[in-house]
Amino acid sequence: MKESENERRIPKVLVSDPKKRLGRGVFSNRALILMLLIFILLVGVFLVLILPSFYVKEIVITGTKEVSNEQLISAMGLEMDDHLFSNISGGFIQVIGLRYGEIEDKLSAKFPYIESVEVRFALPSKVTVEVTERQKIAYIDLPDGYAVVDRKGTVVEMEPMTDHPDVPLMLGLPVNSARLGEKIVMDNQDGFDLCIVVFGAVIDADQSNVADKDFQLMKCVRSVRYVDSKTIFLTVDLPESARSIAVKIGGLKNLKDDMNWLRHALSTNAFDDMQGTLLDMAGTQYSLR
C-alpha cells in the first residue's frame, strides 16, 4: 500500500514520455537532412560558378547555307567566357529547355533566311546553334531590283538588279508589295500560289528520285510564266546542249507525275536529237513541236 502511494507521489516532470522522445528524434533527423541538402546545393552552385566547363569556349553552328557562321556569331552578341547560364531567356518552353530565347528572336528578326533557330548550351563550355533555313525557289523583278522568295512566298532577299540569283525567274505576275521576312503581296495572288505549287512539284521530283540524286531538275528551270489558271509555262535548259525549250503545263491534276516524267526525260537527254521548242504537257499525250 505504501509503495503505491510512493509511486503516485513521483513528480510528473520525472516521468519520460516515449512519444515525445521519438518526436524529437524525427525532428532532429529531418533537420540534419535539410542541412545536408542545403550544403549540397551550395556546393553545387559554387562549382557551377567557378568550374571552367560552365563558361563559353566554343560556338557550334549547324544547318546554315545562305547565312555565314561569322554573321550569326556577330549578331548573337555572345562573348567567349560568358557563363553558360547567363543568356537563358525567353518564354516558358525556351527557359525550361535551357535555350537562349532572346538570342533566337534576335537572329530570326535579323536574317530572313532563318525559318527557325534553337540556341542552347551543351557541356562542357559549348553553345550550339541549330538553324533551319528557308529554301529560295524563285526571284521576281521589282522596279529597282528583284526579290527572292521561298516556297511559302516569304521574301528572303532583296537586291538591286546586278547579277541574277541562281534560281528561276517568275514572270507574268506584277508585284503589289515586297518586304524582307514577309510574304510577298501580288496583284494576282492565286496565280502566284499556282507558280509556287509548280516549283514545289519540281523540288519534290528532285528529292524523291534518290537513285539519280546528282541530277537536279530545279537547276534546269530558267523561268516560270503564269498565263491563266489553266496555263503555265516553264522554260528549261537542256543539260547537254545550248538549247532551251518551253514546257506548257495545263493544270495541277497530274503535276507530280508530269514533273517526274520531265525530270527523267531531261536527265536522259531525251530531247537532244529532237526538233522543236515547245513541249506540250497540257493533254494526256506529251508532244514536242
Secondary structure, 3 states (H helix, E strand, C coil): CHHHHHHHHCCHHHCCCHHHHHHHHHHHHHHHHHHHHHHHHHHHHHHHHHCHHHECCEEEEECCCCCCHHHHHHHHCCCCCCECCCCCECCHHHHHCCEEHHHHHHHHHHCCCEEEEEEEEECCCEEEEEEEECCEEEEEEECCEEEEEECCCEEEEEECCCCCCCCCEEECCCEEECCCCCECEECCHHHHHHHHHHHHHHHHHHHHCHHHCCCCHHHHEEEEEEEECCEEEEEEECCCCCCEEEEEECCCCCHHHHHHHHHHHHHCCCCCCCCCCEEECCCCCCEEC
